Amino acid sequence: MIRKEKIKGIDYLLNRFQEKHLEFNSIPKCSFLLGAGCSISSGIPSGFDIIQKLRKLWFISNFKNGTEYKLNGFEIDEEKFENLENEFQSAVLEHETQLIYKVENSINKLKTERPNYLKKLLGTIKEDDLKNNLINDQLYGFWFESFSENPKERQKLIESLIENKEPSGAYLLLAHLIANEKIKNIFTTNFDDLLYDSLIRYTDTKPKIYSHNEVAQYINTLGKRPNIIKLHGDFLFENIKNTELETSRLWENMESKLEESLKNFDLIIIGYNGSDSSVMDSLAKLKSNHYGLIWCGRSQKKLNWRVIEFINNTPNSFFVEIDTFELLMFQLYKVYEEEISFPDFIKIAEKKNKEFNNYISEFAEELTTDESIDLKIRDNIQNTLSVILDRDSFFEIASMPNKEQVLFLQKLKIDGIGRTLKNIYSHINWEHAIWLYESLDKDNFFQNKIQEAPIQHISNSLSNLKKIEPERTKNILDLVENNILLQKINKAKSEDLYSAINELKAISPKKIELIVNQRNINTKSIDLQKLDLRRILYKINTLSYKNALVLFISNNEIIRSKLKKESIKEVVLFFDTLSKNHFKECKNLFESLDDKELSNKISSQNLNLLSITLRVFNSLNREKTKKILNYLDNRLIEKKLEKSSLTEIKSILFTLKDVDFKLSKKLLSLISDDLLLRKFTSSDISILAESAEYISKIDFDKIKRIIKRIDNTLITKSIDKNDFTFQKYGNAISKLIVFDFDKFCQAARNSNIEILSDKISRSLNKTGEQVFLHFVPTYFKVDRNLFSLIIKKSNQDYINSILKWPKIDLYTVNLPYLKRAFESNKMEKESKYIDYIIKNNQNRFKKKKDRNRKKY
């Protein structure tokens, strides 16, 4: 905890905020450092929410049929994804075990470098506590790295999370404090532009933005204009810092300017949790008596361990408890309320509107009177720019009278209509957007607009309109004559066509499929030699089946040479995508490739990609895939298995089982019992159960032998720390008791059944009747006390829904166990009802006894 003398009240902060610089009296004394917590009220996800998003994106990218759960871009179908909850949680927990090994390196580094502010703690903290602290600190970076090793993909994800987000009122107040010269320098670990947007939109102040190491050296912390200094970069660029390695230290120039600022200003920190070592180590290195530091937080109990040690062990550092970022900004604003003037936004908007129209008018006149430009092009310029002059923004459209809005929209091209209506739907009023859409959809209005537009504008517009009214949008597309769309498809550039066809297929699949199959292209004019494998794939997938077949066969040698040169990832994508419609051709191509070359390509890949590769290859030709496997270096795979997670081992072994059972058994034998035991004991119990079940289909005796060696206390600990649902616990235990009933029953009974029953009973409302009744015998046989507690703590409405389920009689053989749980809780009414069902279905018991008699 923070020492008492290090805790200050809000008045201390407000008083320090009002002080002027000792040497430069016109400059405020305080700089600010803003973290992610400041942007939550503006709709930007918290660090925890981003981690959850990354976990899900990683999961659906790496597991079977994951793309079914993905919408456009980085959006996830959350409702559909709920069905994967158990698999998802298991996979995440298994994957995060990799972080434990990384953290062990961090511990050694931390103990070697021993930052001054952490020296005291490092001498007393327990190894496990330190490890847990570092795991929590590195989760954010770990999951960004797991999501993608490509900085551009990470940047695109960040962009998707923060685009179209509007600054909250707190940012507007902060912007006016800056504009009125009450704050000079803002450091931030955030990637968003909320503060910059607030200043540009709502004040006359233009700040300087610094987000690159190269330009950071030019920051003037004592200059006239305010500075926004992005310590971790900007979402617009690929140099943003978000992995653990990237956030381990600041760029050199950024750190230099932070040092310069801290020599001259006090620092107020808000919304930053202090979990990344880059900023914390820089602050600690630069900390001295010369400047003050005030760390704001909602509760000292929730502070990061580094922050507590930093405040306690560095001079002139204090903690101030605040309610929220929003309230603090209001309190800071109140200090200077009478001095702050707000601009006349109506006058500013009118001035900007006039300037904009003048610029566009002059530009239009300049271009349309230039006789060196073709007359057709000049007409196109005039038509386009006249629409721009009528269209200031969708906000202005929404402020027009309804009749004028419709007239205005009618002038736009189809992509402008779709974009504008979607913006009104998303940002202003969804009901009004629907009304406007309905008002326009008369007298073949959209069909006429479609005739004027290229296919990529049509697909883009209809995709936007689909978000407003899917059925109406489908009707509009279906009413367009097929030959009109076919002509537009044939005119389109190949780079536009693939996405356009996919967008239109999402609206009316049968119609677009039919049109594509009507295409009659001279395939001799298509030069595949200039295209890479991915573009060849796109090209083939946009042709009719007949043309695609001709192109495929006539360019067999070119495609084959591309397959030989491209990476295994591109090869697998090619075969996996095209084999759905052109299986025979893909099979022939695959068979023509050299086994040894393919083996060399896949030998360097990780187990996940190796597993996917073998699945795709096996579907094309099982015997060839076996031969490819024969060329693989078993020692290399053995090394990969040693370094891989239990889930990855399970995946590759199970894939191999379907390709070459003998090889999968041989590889499993290469993994020593001791190594597999370590993998099992370090895994979450759900992952342990699933992996054991799958791998045991290759060698049951080996898995059973290893599982018997697992320490019961480890199983009990895993049960206690897991957030189980009814289904997840039932799944795990039912799989494990197959190997050793007594062992796992005892481990389960040693767990804290009070806490476990609380967790499970809370999840019952999400558990279907069939799932519940299926696992009743397992729960009862493993630990009847736990089962009775779950029943006791469950909602009565849920119990009633089980009893009233129309198909309950199908589970009559399981009902005696449920009856005994009711009896132990003195639930007489429920017990009698179960008894009634059992008596009316005695024949089911007879059938079960007969089956058992035959079995033995």
Steps between C-alpha positions, in 0.01 A plus 500: 500500500601863456652660807269742682722806450497436124122539471360848425150641453346655188564853631875433496477414129283805417741732680806356322314528169462876546869566567719668237848398391773642728712632213240551226204660676279499191522121471290263717696281741332168422530262207254213462535132413176340378437124477233275351263552794433856379350378172254240629213750528559590133418144399855370464545157662699466821824299504311200640234524227771516234662187646164321479461613138850379416435164666188447289664613175793268568264213574288532186817540289661182632215258549277299268225693319596815692407729212134405547502706819653810339307788347657780295855609583575432866135467609395178673154345499476504881167317516632215286835503679327416832467143369880473501543627856633175644744432215602865502574519873695174484708613204574840655613352828719251321653767277572730793722234652760615246511830685626326812825409322542854367443643846776285645743683270352833613558406864867430434535828310321692777720348770812578297413861423328563839341845439548717812131535573455119494811397697321477833213297356727262307677411823178392676237395244422131448595357161140397421364845588757670279423257219125571527564875498708475185250268330224758556728779373592313183158362402426801277824471302485120493156497339591769247795286395281188490244684288760586237874535458430748220514863631267612220227256607532615862479861386184422297337340804579804717359721226176300495462532878540877508365620166177701508526542877394843625674683786305512825416823680808449718725529195319817392567662839863385486530646149381839621741492794778446246363764259493751787864419585435325833674184381801487268628147446291184481678165494283198419532124453174503300479454122175693455455859378226603744695792648624620161146476354362699795755777451458523123121480498409707803782750547723720284811327636710271280727279709820336383478121486808285556471125448831406335838459663663685209297820547490488882838675516332816367246527785518838672346450844531874574364624166177691435292222343385206716651155441329160487778243535398139421747286689387177333442638150191572290240263357557655156845344484639150534753606764250488786616321812270229628689172541694424819834538321398832343376649827803388701669837447424841348659628184819690581377842381164457675675421827729801451202734460321343796814571702511859374137554594542346844794729577276798442149384596311298758317199356135406561419142390139404422348179360835320462543169685881482492523141382744551213861529599595759235332799663547376857872439459546836329311681775705320764828573323416869461339548840662750733409752769475774237155418372184376664290209383130453583352164409118508473295185544156386609632280780844428637394136541475469121840654423757298310779359718763707313308820570476431873876438523573802282299742716632353825865499395548818296518855645227759446254237367142481626169323444167685470177302497252627239147391412533503120700667225182687406447644849869596530486692171192684630682585824804628308273702273321655801833640622520723189131517412483879481814528286398247234307624198323267259488583128182579303467172317222616268711789369806276465296237312353762267848640432644154428201412282548816295874439464441141396247592232726777368798266474298230319335757268837648404645153452203396282526813284876455460465140381185534286636802306833332427479420127793258524271262691270279293140631480357170631728517804404864560129406497574224752691749722210747488242234590711363786596833654147641474386214723780575749390862516152381602633249752675653799453208740242246607448709817391793287274272295333379818427860603311572175121467475405145407392586147829676427696205638340265247562745215862542608562125518344451156781711349775278639658204326412160638814460713439846653140403583607176669778667698283795611203283606730265691655796685157638591398149611814455713553849642174692500171309488453147369121538463546813291756321278245223436234761413736671254590164346131417454430847357770461235403145403226596253457494122814290442716776653779267614487288183557818295789607724654155464500535120724808532756349741796258477468165676729592793287807583183291477634230732635757746169688510281192533725365777440822694125492427483134608589616853186716501246261340633164368175384338438829317859498376464144368180597317676798339786278378265224382306749285813602307519319168768233500651616172556852642699362793680258269618788278628690804678193634670448165618862493642498852868477587596167654616666825150652547305199382581239764381714794201631299377150416541387860310804631216443254492125572442584866181684393358268232717186461296309240465799266871588507604135462279476192644823350859395562431169327365693198834675451667411175859621512773442247733322738786522247520873570566439873870494581547309825877527471485856640284404799596347832320191630250698711395712197472192282266357764291821491495499120378140475234554767345792308452306175219269397559135577562429132748787449671429830549139391648604165732753668602245760583226249662720233729662758580184687876536465502868603290428811721202581815714484333759727408226747864390508624855572239629746495440877318198638238729654407636154505150351262368766267801462494446123408131523259543791303777324493366145450130576141576602407566135794345313595194699622286210729774363639578845559132563691462172710808572575383851605157374736661248698681770821352633454320835841592633463869410165515676650327801779759515245781481292372790784384724580855613139586591348504845274213606179694438582565134639147463171362630292713258732407212465128563122530526477673159757271334332191642166605349667514155702178514558297812775278359702795373467673835644187665799514267556868582495408866765235444744771390444704815776492756346329802760655729396845379134424573602354835670832588190689391288276720724573797453875461130488414197534721284200588224626268743522207632151572147364514412672172796374298484144637129475434540636144783253439280218629268545202791517255734235634405333826834319533690828468279674757564212741872513428514876564304459820752241612778757443343720766624368833256429780674763713462773236134420440444489876643854526271614218199344674577639845564854372172505307154609602284201595264548203790498255651202683173308468445577132862432404508173695181384328631576150856374545379181673341397169857456376639326810255456786741308726767772482256777591344298779847423640599869498173624646531263794825682589338844525500634854142522633568833669579657160166382364320640804679835464406518133135433587502769770647775284287432191179688420294197409160489338282194556583365155872578516548322833284206392695468175839504669418259781309253278806474270750460784322235707534264202871478580479471880160532664617493863786744447294775339202450731730546799666809346157648426371430852804674650413825321316787666148390411339810652681730257479252212124455546458879501681531166313213337153589631540854359553353154199268505263748335718475187500120507243324281273232642658225290855589610393517865331160497786344305756585770281418804647147551858629470446772761323263738757218475803728528376714792138477610555773763611745232203406284256549788650844574466602133133396503445680830654827370340492156210720397157342555387614156786305347409184696139542381619534138685166534197322641264648239729419208289294254782252430595428862372142468785425255738537796300282738803280574682808640209625711557286814821694561316830467227370731756423774642853470147637545447273802822615667377860465152404626338605173199273538288638216782465249592154631142374461481633146823320403362183658187535287706525178713198595195281572345595168816404313604172664561346158804725454660347812430153366671579171804638682527188721471279191780693327723468807428129526606447137812712555623286790 
